[in-house]
Amino acid sequence: MISVAFAALAAYALSRLKFLGSGLLTSFLLITYLLPGTLIFIPLYQILTTLGIVNSYGALMFTYPTFLLPFATWVLIGYFRSIPVELEEAAMIDGASRLYAFWKITLPLAAPAVLSVTLFAFTTAWNEFLFAFVFITKESLRTLPVGLQSMVVGDILPWGELMAASLFTAVPVAVLYTYAQRFLVEGLTIGAVKG
């Protein structure tokens, strides 16, 4: 949720506001998105140790936006650029502030993209392994992917238990996608109907 909220604001600023270096910042965002997570987990570990939040869920809440935010912002930039700027300009002529126009006009029109990015961010965070494995060593705080990996001892693979645990891990994501699909399709098709 943190990543999507900040990504929506950043994407709106990069797609609508004209300021010095906006193109450079957009290119830097793409380059940041393309960096693999393995390059940044050592500096992140040092930062988390300094902050004293290693072995807590705060470590994951602090680090997950590092790989979710660039992707979410990049996707939303393209979607915000497809929304006509004239709708916001009409609202601002009527006295709305830019933030109000974003909140009441642009964001509802971008709901399908925001929902898609939210689903992707949730799935990515839910299945993330590397940061959770490195930053959390307490057994009671392990995430599901790390817990699945810990079921494998040496070369002994308990296939039945692994498959059952994998199914339980996939069920929340499947339920969320099934529930959100209706709103996603409805949001995508609402603009196609005139009247």
Secondary structure as the mmCIF struct_conf table of DSSP 4:
data_model
#
loop_
_struct_conf.conf_type_id
_struct_conf.id
_struct_conf.beg_label_comp_id
_struct_conf.beg_label_asym_id
_struct_conf.beg_label_seq_id
_struct_conf.end_label_comp_id
_struct_conf.end_label_asym_id
_struct_conf.end_label_seq_id
HELX_RH_AL_P HELX_RH_AL_P1 ILE A 2 ARG A 16
TURN_TY1_P TURN_TY1_P1 LEU A 20 GLY A 21
HELX_RH_AL_P HELX_RH_AL_P2 SER A 22 LEU A 34
BEND BEND1 LEU A 35 LEU A 35
HELX_RH_3T_P HELX_RH_3T_P1 GLY A 37 LEU A 39
TURN_TY1_P TURN_TY1_P2 ILE A 40 ILE A 40
HELX_RH_AL_P HELX_RH_AL_P3 PHE A 41 LEU A 51
TURN_TY1_P TURN_TY1_P3 GLY A 52 GLY A 52
TURN_TY1_P TURN_TY1_P4 VAL A 54 ASN A 55
BEND BEND2 SER A 56 SER A 56
HELX_RH_AL_P HELX_RH_AL_P4 TYR A 57 SER A 82
BEND BEND3 ILE A 83 ILE A 83
HELX_RH_AL_P HELX_RH_AL_P5 VAL A 85 ILE A 93
TURN_TY1_P TURN_TY1_P5 ASP A 94 GLY A 95
HELX_RH_AL_P HELX_RH_AL_P6 ARG A 98 ALA A 101
HELX_RH_PI_P HELX_RH_PI_P1 PHE A 102 THR A 106
HELX_RH_AL_P HELX_RH_AL_P7 LEU A 107 LEU A 109
TURN_TY1_P TURN_TY1_P6 ALA A 110 ALA A 110
HELX_RH_AL_P HELX_RH_AL_P8 ALA A 111 ASN A 127
HELX_RH_AL_P HELX_RH_AL_P9 LEU A 130 PHE A 135
HELX_RH_3T_P HELX_RH_3T_P2 GLU A 139 LEU A 141
HELX_RH_AL_P HELX_RH_AL_P10 LEU A 144 SER A 150
TURN_TY1_P TURN_TY1_P7 MET A 151 MET A 151
STRN STRN1 VAL A 153 VAL A 153
TURN_TY1_P TURN_TY1_P8 GLY A 154 ASP A 155
STRN STRN2 ILE A 156 ILE A 156
HELX_RH_AL_P HELX_RH_AL_P11 TRP A 159 THR A 189
HELX_RH_3T_P HELX_RH_3T_P3 ILE A 190 ALA A 192
#
